[in-house]
Each structure stands twice: as C-alpha cells, then as structure tokens.
Amino acid sequence: MGARRVGLAVDSVIGIRALDPESLSALPSLMSRAIPAAEAIGALDGELLAVLDSGRLVPEEVLAAADNLQVAS
C-alpha cells in the first residue's frame, strides 16, 4: 500500500482484525454504485464486511499536501 499515513474519524471502534485477502471478493456492480467508497466485500464472523477504498476517501491532492507537511518534534 505504500508508506503514507492516513486517518479515519469514527464514532467507535469495535475491534481490529487481520483479514485473509482470499476471503474478500470484488463488489457486484449494483453494490459498487450503492457504496462508491467500498473496494471489496467479505464476511467476518457471519457479518457482511465492506472494505473501504482509501484512495476514494481522501483526494489525491490532500494526500500530496500531507506528504509535504513537516511534523514538529
């Protein structure tokens, strides 16, 4: 994925799990129109899981600007 760091604002985190890439599938065309930010789908513990496409959530120009920021230490 690269060396970029990104953030995601959420109301709560239920947990963090490692996913086997083999357990994910490409989105059906109807679902890709309904959830444009999703990249793939799968199931985890019997629940539907949507994997977000990070490139669609943060515009490229924002990522480029973030790459140029200096972090104060």
N, CA, C and O atoms as a Maestro MAE file, in Angstrom:
{
 s_m_m2io_version
 :::
 2.0.0
}

f_m_ct {
 s_m_title
 :::
 protein
 m_atom[292] {
  # First column is atom index #
  i_m_mmod_type
  r_m_x_coord
  r_m_y_coord
  r_m_z_coord
  i_m_residue_number
  s_m_chain_name
  s_m_pdb_residue_name
  s_m_pdb_atom_name
  i_m_atomic_number
  :::
  1 25 0.812 -1.181 0.000 1 A "MET " " N  " 7
  2 3 0.000 0.000 0.000 1 A "MET " " CA " 6
  3 2 0.865 1.257 0.000 1 A "MET " " C  " 6
  4 15 0.397 2.303 -0.451 1 A "MET " " O  " 8
  5 25 2.053 1.204 0.466 2 A "GLY " " N  " 7
  6 3 2.905 2.377 0.475 2 A "GLY " " CA " 6
  7 2 3.203 2.843 1.887 2 A "GLY " " C  " 6
  8 15 2.796 2.213 2.862 2 A "GLY " " O  " 8
  9 25 3.922 3.958 1.985 3 A "ALA " " N  " 7
  10 3 4.371 4.453 3.279 3 A "ALA " " CA " 6
  11 2 3.538 5.602 3.806 3 A "ALA " " C  " 6
  12 15 3.914 6.218 4.804 3 A "ALA " " O  " 8
  13 25 2.431 5.908 3.178 4 A "ARG " " N  " 7
  14 3 1.598 7.019 3.629 4 A "ARG " " CA " 6
  15 2 0.857 6.666 4.901 4 A "ARG " " C  " 6
  16 15 0.479 5.516 5.122 4 A "ARG " " O  " 8
  17 25 0.657 7.680 5.735 5 A "ARG " " N  " 7
  18 3 -0.172 7.520 6.920 5 A "ARG " " CA " 6
  19 2 -1.474 8.253 6.683 5 A "ARG " " C  " 6
  20 15 -1.487 9.357 6.139 5 A "ARG " " O  " 8
  21 25 -2.547 7.645 7.085 6 A "VAL " " N  " 7
  22 3 -3.858 8.257 6.915 6 A "VAL " " CA " 6
  23 2 -4.633 8.118 8.211 6 A "VAL " " C  " 6
  24 15 -4.281 7.320 9.079 6 A "VAL " " O  " 8
  25 25 -5.685 8.898 8.330 7 A "GLY " " N  " 7
  26 3 -6.544 8.818 9.498 7 A "GLY " " CA " 6
  27 2 -7.984 8.625 9.069 7 A "GLY " " C  " 6
  28 15 -8.372 8.986 7.958 7 A "GLY " " O  " 8
  29 25 -8.758 8.058 9.953 8 A "LEU " " N  " 7
  30 3 -10.166 7.821 9.700 8 A "LEU " " CA " 6
  31 2 -10.915 8.176 10.969 8 A "LEU " " C  " 6
  32 15 -10.660 7.593 12.022 8 A "LEU " " O  " 8
  33 25 -11.834 9.120 10.885 9 A "ALA " " N  " 7
  34 3 -12.622 9.529 12.048 9 A "ALA " " CA " 6
  35 2 -13.854 8.634 12.154 9 A "ALA " " C  " 6
  36 15 -14.618 8.496 11.198 9 A "ALA " " O  " 8
  37 25 -14.034 8.037 13.312 10 A "VAL " " N  " 7
  38 3 -15.185 7.166 13.560 10 A "VAL " " CA " 6
  39 2 -15.759 7.483 14.933 10 A "VAL " " C  " 6
  40 15 -15.097 8.106 15.763 10 A "VAL " " O  " 8
  41 25 -16.983 7.056 15.164 11 A "ASP " " N  " 7
  42 3 -17.606 7.241 16.475 11 A "ASP " " CA " 6
  43 2 -17.096 6.229 17.490 11 A "ASP " " C  " 6
  44 15 -16.959 6.550 18.670 11 A "ASP " " O  " 8
  45 25 -16.815 5.012 17.040 12 A "SER " " N  " 7
  46 3 -16.300 3.988 17.949 12 A "SER " " CA " 6
  47 2 -15.595 2.898 17.141 12 A "SER " " C  " 6
  48 15 -15.846 2.731 15.947 12 A "SER " " O  " 8
  49 25 -14.722 2.172 17.806 13 A "VAL " " N  " 7
  50 3 -14.026 1.040 17.201 13 A "VAL " " CA " 6
  51 2 -14.428 -0.203 17.980 13 A "VAL " " C  " 6
  52 15 -14.232 -0.280 19.193 13 A "VAL " " O  " 8
  53 25 -14.982 -1.157 17.283 14 A "ILE " " N  " 7
  54 3 -15.413 -2.394 17.921 14 A "ILE " " CA " 6
  55 2 -14.218 -3.320 18.117 14 A "ILE " " C  " 6
  56 15 -14.140 -4.034 19.116 14 A "ILE " " O  " 8
  57 25 -13.292 -3.309 17.169 15 A "GLY " " N  " 7
  58 3 -12.122 -4.164 17.247 15 A "GLY " " CA " 6
  59 2 -11.318 -4.073 15.970 15 A "GLY " " C  " 6
  60 15 -11.755 -3.473 14.988 15 A "GLY " " O  " 8
  61 25 -10.154 -4.663 15.989 16 A "ILE " " N  " 7
  62 3 -9.263 -4.696 14.831 16 A "ILE " " CA " 6
  63 2 -8.932 -6.155 14.560 16 A "ILE " " C  " 6
  64 15 -8.534 -6.891 15.463 16 A "ILE " " O  " 8
  65 25 -9.098 -6.563 13.321 17 A "ARG " " N  " 7
  66 3 -8.864 -7.950 12.949 17 A "ARG " " CA " 6
  67 2 -8.031 -8.020 11.684 17 A "ARG " " C  " 6
  68 15 -8.167 -7.172 10.802 17 A "ARG " " O  " 8
  69 25 -7.179 -9.011 11.590 18 A "ALA " " N  " 7
  70 3 -6.442 -9.292 10.356 18 A "ALA " " CA " 6
  71 2 -7.380 -10.041 9.418 18 A "ALA " " C  " 6
  72 15 -8.144 -10.905 9.847 18 A "ALA " " O  " 8
  73 25 -7.314 -9.704 8.145 19 A "LEU " " N  " 7
  74 3 -8.171 -10.345 7.150 19 A "LEU " " CA " 6
  75 2 -7.334 -11.130 6.164 19 A "LEU " " C  " 6
  76 15 -6.267 -10.687 5.741 19 A "LEU " " O  " 8
  77 25 -7.829 -12.292 5.806 20 A "ASP " " N  " 7
  78 3 -7.215 -13.077 4.752 20 A "ASP " " CA " 6
  79 2 -7.708 -12.518 3.422 20 A "ASP " " C  " 6
  80 15 -8.911 -12.547 3.161 20 A "ASP " " O  " 8
  81 25 -6.815 -12.011 2.575 21 A "PRO " " N  " 7
  82 3 -7.253 -11.443 1.290 21 A "PRO " " CA " 6
  83 2 -8.090 -12.413 0.465 21 A "PRO " " C  " 6
  84 15 -8.904 -11.980 -0.350 21 A "PRO " " O  " 8
  85 25 -7.905 -13.707 0.661 22 A "GLU " " N  " 7
  86 3 -8.675 -14.710 -0.077 22 A "GLU " " CA " 6
  87 2 -10.151 -14.704 0.335 22 A "GLU " " C  " 6
  88 15 -11.001 -15.219 -0.391 22 A "GLU " " O  " 8
  89 25 -10.455 -14.119 1.507 23 A "SER " " N  " 7
  90 3 -11.841 -14.117 1.977 23 A "SER " " CA " 6
  91 2 -12.641 -12.942 1.418 23 A "SER " " C  " 6
  92 15 -13.838 -12.827 1.684 23 A "SER " " O  " 8
  93 25 -11.993 -12.073 0.650 24 A "LEU " " N  " 7
  94 3 -12.660 -10.902 0.084 24 A "LEU " " CA " 6
  95 2 -12.997 -11.132 -1.383 24 A "LEU " " C  " 6
  96 15 -12.325 -11.893 -2.080 24 A "LEU " " O  " 8
  97 25 -14.049 -10.460 -1.833 25 A "SER " " N  " 7
  98 3 -14.481 -10.564 -3.226 25 A "SER " " CA " 6
  99 2 -14.680 -9.167 -3.804 25 A "SER " " C  " 6
  100 15 -14.904 -8.203 -3.072 25 A "SER " " O  " 8
  101 25 -14.594 -9.074 -5.114 26 A "ALA " " N  " 7
  102 3 -14.890 -7.809 -5.780 26 A "ALA " " CA " 6
  103 2 -16.362 -7.473 -5.576 26 A "ALA " " C  " 6
  104 15 -17.197 -8.363 -5.415 26 A "ALA " " O  " 8
  105 25 -16.663 -6.204 -5.584 27 A "LEU " " N  " 7
  106 3 -18.047 -5.770 -5.398 27 A "LEU " " CA " 6
  107 2 -18.893 -6.079 -6.629 27 A "LEU " " C  " 6
  108 15 -18.442 -5.868 -7.754 27 A "LEU " " O  " 8
  109 25 -20.110 -6.574 -6.430 28 A "PRO " " N  " 7
  110 3 -21.038 -6.670 -7.562 28 A "PRO " " CA " 6
  111 2 -21.362 -5.259 -8.056 28 A "PRO " " C  " 6
  112 15 -21.319 -4.316 -7.266 28 A "PRO " " O  " 8
  113 25 -21.682 -5.091 -9.328 29 A "SER " " N  " 7
  114 3 -21.877 -3.753 -9.891 29 A "SER " " CA " 6
  115 2 -22.974 -2.968 -9.181 29 A "SER " " C  " 6
  116 15 -22.838 -1.757 -9.007 29 A "SER " " O  " 8
  117 25 -24.049 -3.619 -8.769 30 A "LEU " " N  " 7
  118 3 -25.119 -2.917 -8.065 30 A "LEU " " CA " 6
  119 2 -24.623 -2.367 -6.733 30 A "LEU " " C  " 6
  120 15 -24.971 -1.248 -6.354 30 A "LEU " " O  " 8
  121 25 -23.816 -3.145 -6.023 31 A "MET " " N  " 7
  122 3 -23.301 -2.692 -4.734 31 A "MET " " CA " 6
  123 2 -22.251 -1.598 -4.908 31 A "MET " " C  " 6
  124 15 -22.165 -0.698 -4.073 31 A "MET " " O  " 8
  125 25 -21.463 -1.656 -5.960 32 A "SER " " N  " 7
  126 3 -20.442 -0.620 -6.173 32 A "SER " " CA " 6
  127 2 -21.082 0.737 -6.435 32 A "SER " " C  " 6
  128 15 -20.491 1.768 -6.116 32 A "SER " " O  " 8
  129 25 -22.278 0.750 -7.010 33 A "ARG " " N  " 7
  130 3 -22.989 2.022 -7.190 33 A "ARG " " CA " 6
  131 2 -23.615 2.476 -5.873 33 A "ARG " " C  " 6
  132 15 -23.718 3.677 -5.619 33 A "ARG " " O  " 8
  133 25 -24.028 1.540 -5.045 34 A "ALA " " N  " 7
  134 3 -24.664 1.881 -3.764 34 A "ALA " " CA " 6
  135 2 -23.644 2.330 -2.720 34 A "ALA " " C  " 6
  136 15 -23.948 3.183 -1.885 34 A "ALA " " O  " 8
  137 25 -22.433 1.761 -2.760 35 A "ILE " " N  " 7
  138 3 -21.376 2.098 -1.802 35 A "ILE " " CA " 6
  139 2 -20.126 2.465 -2.594 35 A "ILE " " C  " 6
  140 15 -19.219 1.642 -2.724 35 A "ILE " " O  " 8
  141 25 -20.061 3.689 -3.129 36 A "PRO " " N  " 7
  142 3 -18.937 4.038 -4.007 36 A "PRO " " CA " 6
  143 2 -17.572 4.038 -3.314 36 A "PRO " " C  " 6
  144 15 -16.551 3.931 -3.993 36 A "PRO " " O  " 8
  145 25 -17.523 4.154 -1.998 37 A "ALA " " N  " 7
  146 3 -16.238 4.177 -1.291 37 A "ALA " " CA " 6
  147 2 -15.741 2.778 -0.957 37 A "ALA " " C  " 6
  148 15 -14.650 2.638 -0.406 37 A "ALA " " O  " 8
  149 25 -16.505 1.743 -1.273 38 A "ALA " " N  " 7
  150 3 -16.102 0.372 -0.951 38 A "ALA " " CA " 6
  151 2 -15.274 -0.226 -2.088 38 A "ALA " " C  " 6
  152 15 -15.530 0.022 -3.266 38 A "ALA " " O  " 8
  153 25 -14.287 -1.011 -1.706 39 A "GLU " " N  " 7
  154 3 -13.389 -1.642 -2.670 39 A "GLU " " CA " 6
  155 2 -13.682 -3.137 -2.822 39 A "GLU " " C  " 6
  156 15 -13.573 -3.685 -3.919 39 A "GLU " " O  " 8
  157 25 -14.049 -3.783 -1.736 40 A "ALA " " N  " 7
  158 3 -14.305 -5.221 -1.754 40 A "ALA " " CA " 6
  159 2 -15.310 -5.551 -0.655 40 A "ALA " " C  " 6
  160 15 -15.584 -4.735 0.226 40 A "ALA " " O  " 8
  161 25 -15.849 -6.762 -0.728 41 A "ILE " " N  " 7
  162 3 -16.745 -7.226 0.326 41 A "ILE " " CA " 6
  163 2 -16.281 -8.590 0.795 41 A "ILE " " C  " 6
  164 15 -15.541 -9.290 0.104 41 A "ILE " " O  " 8
  165 25 -16.725 -8.944 1.963 42 A "GLY " " N  " 7
  166 3 -16.412 -10.253 2.515 42 A "GLY " " CA " 6
  167 2 -17.337 -10.512 3.683 42 A "GLY " " C  " 6
  168 15 -18.307 -9.786 3.900 42 A "GLY " " O  " 8
  169 25 -17.031 -11.539 4.420 43 A "ALA " " N  " 7
  170 3 -17.795 -11.856 5.619 43 A "ALA " " CA " 6
  171 2 -16.806 -12.102 6.743 43 A "ALA " " C  " 6
  172 15 -15.747 -12.695 6.540 43 A "ALA " " O  " 8
  173 25 -17.166 -11.640 7.922 44 A "LEU " " N  " 7
  174 3 -16.342 -11.839 9.103 44 A "LEU " " CA " 6
  175 2 -17.284 -12.210 10.235 44 A "LEU " " C  " 6
  176 15 -18.168 -11.430 10.591 44 A "LEU " " O  " 8
  177 25 -17.103 -13.379 10.793 45 A "ASP " " N  " 7
  178 3 -17.965 -13.888 11.864 45 A "ASP " " CA " 6
  179 2 -19.440 -13.853 11.459 45 A "ASP " " C  " 6
  180 15 -20.305 -13.537 12.275 45 A "ASP " " O  " 8
  181 25 -19.720 -14.177 10.198 46 A "GLY " " N  " 7
  182 3 -21.090 -14.238 9.719 46 A "GLY " " CA " 6
  183 2 -21.720 -12.894 9.414 46 A "GLY " " C  " 6
  184 15 -22.913 -12.830 9.120 46 A "GLY " " O  " 8
  185 25 -20.952 -11.823 9.475 47 A "GLU " " N  " 7
  186 3 -21.455 -10.474 9.202 47 A "GLU " " CA " 6
  187 2 -20.840 -9.943 7.913 47 A "GLU " " C  " 6
  188 15 -19.684 -10.232 7.601 47 A "GLU " " O  " 8
  189 25 -21.625 -9.163 7.166 48 A "LEU " " N  " 7
  190 3 -21.131 -8.529 5.944 48 A "LEU " " CA " 6
  191 2 -20.045 -7.523 6.291 48 A "LEU " " C  " 6
  192 15 -20.176 -6.766 7.252 48 A "LEU " " O  " 8
  193 25 -18.989 -7.515 5.521 49 A "LEU " " N  " 7
  194 3 -17.858 -6.621 5.739 49 A "LEU " " CA " 6
  195 2 -17.581 -5.876 4.443 49 A "LEU " " C  " 6
  196 15 -17.413 -6.498 3.395 49 A "LEU " " O  " 8
  197 25 -17.531 -4.550 4.504 50 A "ALA " " N  " 7
  198 3 -17.173 -3.732 3.340 50 A "ALA " " CA " 6
  199 2 -15.788 -3.153 3.584 50 A "ALA " " C  " 6
  200 15 -15.548 -2.507 4.604 50 A "ALA " " O  " 8
  201 25 -14.879 -3.388 2.645 51 A "VAL " " N  " 7
  202 3 -13.517 -2.857 2.735 51 A "VAL " " CA " 6
  203 2 -13.499 -1.529 1.994 51 A "VAL " " C  " 6
  204 15 -13.835 -1.468 0.811 51 A "VAL " " O  " 8
  205 25 -13.104 -0.460 2.691 52 A "LEU " " N  " 7
  206 3 -13.111 0.873 2.093 52 A "LEU " " CA " 6
  207 2 -11.923 1.085 1.179 52 A "LEU " " C  " 6
  208 15 -10.822 0.610 1.458 52 A "LEU " " O  " 8
  209 25 -12.145 1.793 0.095 53 A "ASP " " N  " 7
  210 3 -11.096 2.164 -0.861 53 A "ASP " " CA " 6
  211 2 -10.506 3.485 -0.394 53 A "ASP " " C  " 6
  212 15 -11.109 4.538 -0.601 53 A "ASP " " O  " 8
  213 25 -9.348 3.445 0.226 54 A "SER " " N  " 7
  214 3 -8.761 4.643 0.826 54 A "SER " " CA " 6
  215 2 -8.465 5.722 -0.208 54 A "SER " " C  " 6
  216 15 -8.509 6.908 0.118 54 A "SER " " O  " 8
  217 25 -8.169 5.345 -1.423 55 A "GLY " " N  " 7
  218 3 -7.887 6.339 -2.459 55 A "GLY " " CA " 6
  219 2 -9.107 7.171 -2.824 55 A "GLY " " C  " 6
  220 15 -8.964 8.293 -3.310 55 A "GLY " " O  " 8
  221 25 -10.292 6.646 -2.601 56 A "ARG " " N  " 7
  222 3 -11.510 7.389 -2.909 56 A "ARG " " CA " 6
  223 2 -11.957 8.243 -1.732 56 A "ARG " " C  " 6
  224 15 -12.709 9.200 -1.916 56 A "ARG " " O  " 8
  225 25 -11.511 7.916 -0.538 57 A "LEU " " N  " 7
  226 3 -11.946 8.652 0.642 57 A "LEU " " CA " 6
  227 2 -11.173 9.953 0.806 57 A "LEU " " C  " 6
  228 15 -11.730 10.957 1.251 57 A "LEU " " O  " 8
  229 25 -9.916 9.939 0.455 58 A "VAL " " N  " 7
  230 3 -9.073 11.124 0.591 58 A "VAL " " CA " 6
  231 2 -8.584 11.520 -0.798 58 A "VAL " " C  " 6
  232 15 -7.893 10.743 -1.456 58 A "VAL " " O  " 8
  233 25 -8.937 12.725 -1.248 59 A "PRO " " N  " 7
  234 3 -8.489 13.154 -2.580 59 A "PRO " " CA " 6
  235 2 -6.958 13.161 -2.688 59 A "PRO " " C  " 6
  236 15 -6.261 13.438 -1.712 59 A "PRO " " O  " 8
  237 25 -6.458 12.861 -3.858 60 A "GLU " " N  " 7
  238 3 -5.016 12.784 -4.093 60 A "GLU " " CA " 6
  239 2 -4.306 14.080 -3.726 60 A "GLU " " C  " 6
  240 15 -3.196 14.045 -3.196 60 A "GLU " " O  " 8
  241 25 -4.932 15.230 -4.002 61 A "GLU " " N  " 7
  242 3 -4.270 16.498 -3.678 61 A "GLU " " CA " 6
  243 2 -4.112 16.683 -2.165 61 A "GLU " " C  " 6
  244 15 -3.163 17.326 -1.717 61 A "GLU " " O  " 8
  245 25 -5.014 16.137 -1.394 62 A "VAL " " N  " 7
  246 3 -4.889 16.204 0.067 62 A "VAL " " CA " 6
  247 2 -3.736 15.310 0.526 62 A "VAL " " C  " 6
  248 15 -2.949 15.705 1.386 62 A "VAL " " O  " 8
  249 25 -3.637 14.117 -0.041 63 A "LEU " " N  " 7
  250 3 -2.524 13.230 0.296 63 A "LEU " " CA " 6
  251 2 -1.190 13.851 -0.092 63 A "LEU " " C  " 6
  252 15 -0.216 13.751 0.654 63 A "LEU " " O  " 8
  253 25 -1.143 14.488 -1.250 64 A "ALA " " N  " 7
  254 3 0.098 15.127 -1.686 64 A "ALA " " CA " 6
  255 2 0.477 16.256 -0.737 64 A "ALA " " C  " 6
  256 15 1.649 16.402 -0.391 64 A "ALA " " O  " 8
  257 25 -0.496 17.057 -0.313 65 A "ALA " " N  " 7
  258 3 -0.220 18.144 0.635 65 A "ALA " " CA " 6
  259 2 0.271 17.573 1.961 65 A "ALA " " C  " 6
  260 15 1.177 18.135 2.577 65 A "ALA " " O  " 8
  261 25 -0.311 16.474 2.404 66 A "ALA " " N  " 7
  262 3 0.107 15.843 3.664 66 A "ALA " " CA " 6
  263 2 1.536 15.334 3.579 66 A "ALA " " C  " 6
  264 15 2.279 15.400 4.558 66 A "ALA " " O  " 8
  265 25 1.928 14.823 2.408 67 A "ASP " " N  " 7
  266 3 3.303 14.353 2.215 67 A "ASP " " CA " 6
  267 2 4.310 15.482 2.391 67 A "ASP " " C  " 6
  268 15 5.450 15.233 2.782 67 A "ASP " " O  " 8
  269 25 3.910 16.715 2.109 68 A "ASN " " N  " 7
  270 3 4.812 17.862 2.173 68 A "ASN " " CA " 6
  271 2 4.850 18.539 3.528 68 A "ASN " " C  " 6
  272 15 5.644 19.457 3.737 68 A "ASN " " O  " 8
  273 25 4.002 18.101 4.459 69 A "LEU " " N  " 7
  274 3 3.971 18.710 5.793 69 A "LEU " " CA " 6
  275 2 5.180 18.267 6.614 69 A "LEU " " C  " 6
  276 15 5.638 17.129 6.507 69 A "LEU " " O  " 8
  277 25 5.680 19.175 7.422 70 A "GLN " " N  " 7
  278 3 6.761 18.857 8.351 70 A "GLN " " CA " 6
  279 2 6.144 18.652 9.723 70 A "GLN " " C  " 6
  280 15 5.371 19.492 10.185 70 A "GLN " " O  " 8
  281 25 6.473 17.554 10.378 71 A "VAL " " N  " 7
  282 3 5.947 17.289 11.698 71 A "VAL " " CA " 6
  283 2 6.866 17.903 12.726 71 A "VAL " " C  " 6
  284 15 8.071 17.652 12.724 71 A "VAL " " O  " 8
  285 25 6.282 18.728 13.627 72 A "ALA " " N  " 7
  286 3 7.079 19.372 14.683 72 A "ALA " " CA " 6
  287 2 7.476 18.321 15.707 72 A "ALA " " C  " 6
  288 15 6.682 17.455 16.075 72 A "ALA " " O  " 8
  289 25 8.736 18.418 16.164 73 A "SER " " N  " 7
  290 3 9.184 17.454 17.181 73 A "SER " " CA " 6
  291 2 9.680 18.134 18.419 73 A "SER " " C  " 6
  292 15 10.092 17.466 19.368 73 A "SER " " O  " 8
  :::
 }
 m_bond[291] {
  # First column is bond index #
  i_m_from
  i_m_to
  i_m_order
  :::
  1 1 2 1
  2 2 3 1
  3 3 4 2
  4 3 5 1
  5 5 6 1
  6 6 7 1
  7 7 8 2
  8 7 9 1
  9 9 10 1
  10 10 11 1
  11 11 12 2
  12 11 13 1
  13 13 14 1
  14 14 15 1
  15 15 16 2
  16 15 17 1
  17 17 18 1
  18 18 19 1
  19 19 20 2
  20 19 21 1
  21 21 22 1
  22 22 23 1
  23 23 24 2
  24 23 25 1
  25 25 26 1
  26 26 27 1
  27 27 28 2
  28 27 29 1
  29 29 30 1
  30 30 31 1
  31 31 32 2
  32 31 33 1
  33 33 34 1
  34 34 35 1
  35 35 36 2
  36 35 37 1
  37 37 38 1
  38 38 39 1
  39 39 40 2
  40 39 41 1
  41 41 42 1
  42 42 43 1
  43 43 44 2
  44 43 45 1
  45 45 46 1
  46 46 47 1
  47 47 48 2
  48 47 49 1
  49 49 50 1
  50 50 51 1
  51 51 52 2
  52 51 53 1
  53 53 54 1
  54 54 55 1
  55 55 56 2
  56 55 57 1
  57 57 58 1
  58 58 59 1
  59 59 60 2
  60 59 61 1
  61 61 62 1
  62 62 63 1
  63 63 64 2
  64 63 65 1
  65 65 66 1
  66 66 67 1
  67 67 68 2
  68 67 69 1
  69 69 70 1
  70 70 71 1
  71 71 72 2
  72 71 73 1
  73 73 74 1
  74 74 75 1
  75 75 76 2
  76 75 77 1
  77 77 78 1
  78 78 79 1
  79 79 80 2
  80 79 81 1
  81 81 82 1
  82 82 83 1
  83 83 84 2
  84 83 85 1
  85 85 86 1
  86 86 87 1
  87 87 88 2
  88 87 89 1
  89 89 90 1
  90 90 91 1
  91 91 92 2
  92 91 93 1
  93 93 94 1
  94 94 95 1
  95 95 96 2
  96 95 97 1
  97 97 98 1
  98 98 99 1
  99 99 100 2
  100 99 101 1
  101 101 102 1
  102 102 103 1
  103 103 104 2
  104 103 105 1
  105 105 106 1
  106 106 107 1
  107 107 108 2
  108 107 109 1
  109 109 110 1
  110 110 111 1
  111 111 112 2
  112 111 113 1
  113 113 114 1
  114 114 115 1
  115 115 116 2
  116 115 117 1
  117 117 118 1
  118 118 119 1
  119 119 120 2
  120 119 121 1
  121 121 122 1
  122 122 123 1
  123 123 124 2
  124 123 125 1
  125 125 126 1
  126 126 127 1
  127 127 128 2
  128 127 129 1
  129 129 130 1
  130 130 131 1
  131 131 132 2
  132 131 133 1
  133 133 134 1
  134 134 135 1
  135 135 136 2
  136 135 137 1
  137 137 138 1
  138 138 139 1
  139 139 140 2
  140 139 141 1
  141 141 142 1
  142 142 143 1
  143 143 144 2
  144 143 145 1
  145 145 146 1
  146 146 147 1
  147 147 148 2
  148 147 149 1
  149 149 150 1
  150 150 151 1
  151 151 152 2
  152 151 153 1
  153 153 154 1
  154 154 155 1
  155 155 156 2
  156 155 157 1
  157 157 158 1
  158 158 159 1
  159 159 160 2
  160 159 161 1
  161 161 162 1
  162 162 163 1
  163 163 164 2
  164 163 165 1
  165 165 166 1
  166 166 167 1
  167 167 168 2
  168 167 169 1
  169 169 170 1
  170 170 171 1
  171 171 172 2
  172 171 173 1
  173 173 174 1
  174 174 175 1
  175 175 176 2
  176 175 177 1
  177 177 178 1
  178 178 179 1
  179 179 180 2
  180 179 181 1
  181 181 182 1
  182 182 183 1
  183 183 184 2
  184 183 185 1
  185 185 186 1
  186 186 187 1
  187 187 188 2
  188 187 189 1
  189 189 190 1
  190 190 191 1
  191 191 192 2
  192 191 193 1
  193 193 194 1
  194 194 195 1
  195 195 196 2
  196 195 197 1
  197 197 198 1
  198 198 199 1
  199 199 200 2
  200 199 201 1
  201 201 202 1
  202 202 203 1
  203 203 204 2
  204 203 205 1
  205 205 206 1
  206 206 207 1
  207 207 208 2
  208 207 209 1
  209 209 210 1
  210 210 211 1
  211 211 212 2
  212 211 213 1
  213 213 214 1
  214 214 215 1
  215 215 216 2
  216 215 217 1
  217 217 218 1
  218 218 219 1
  219 219 220 2
  220 219 221 1
  221 221 222 1
  222 222 223 1
  223 223 224 2
  224 223 225 1
  225 225 226 1
  226 226 227 1
  227 227 228 2
  228 227 229 1
  229 229 230 1
  230 230 231 1
  231 231 232 2
  232 231 233 1
  233 233 234 1
  234 234 235 1
  235 235 236 2
  236 235 237 1
  237 237 238 1
  238 238 239 1
  239 239 240 2
  240 239 241 1
  241 241 242 1
  242 242 243 1
  243 243 244 2
  244 243 245 1
  245 245 246 1
  246 246 247 1
  247 247 248 2
  248 247 249 1
  249 249 250 1
  250 250 251 1
  251 251 252 2
  252 251 253 1
  253 253 254 1
  254 254 255 1
  255 255 256 2
  256 255 257 1
  257 257 258 1
  258 258 259 1
  259 259 260 2
  260 259 261 1
  261 261 262 1
  262 262 263 1
  263 263 264 2
  264 263 265 1
  265 265 266 1
  266 266 267 1
  267 267 268 2
  268 267 269 1
  269 269 270 1
  270 270 271 1
  271 271 272 2
  272 271 273 1
  273 273 274 1
  274 274 275 1
  275 275 276 2
  276 275 277 1
  277 277 278 1
  278 278 279 1
  279 279 280 2
  280 279 281 1
  281 281 282 1
  282 282 283 1
  283 283 284 2
  284 283 285 1
  285 285 286 1
  286 286 287 1
  287 287 288 2
  288 287 289 1
  289 289 290 1
  290 290 291 1
  291 291 292 2
  :::
 }
}
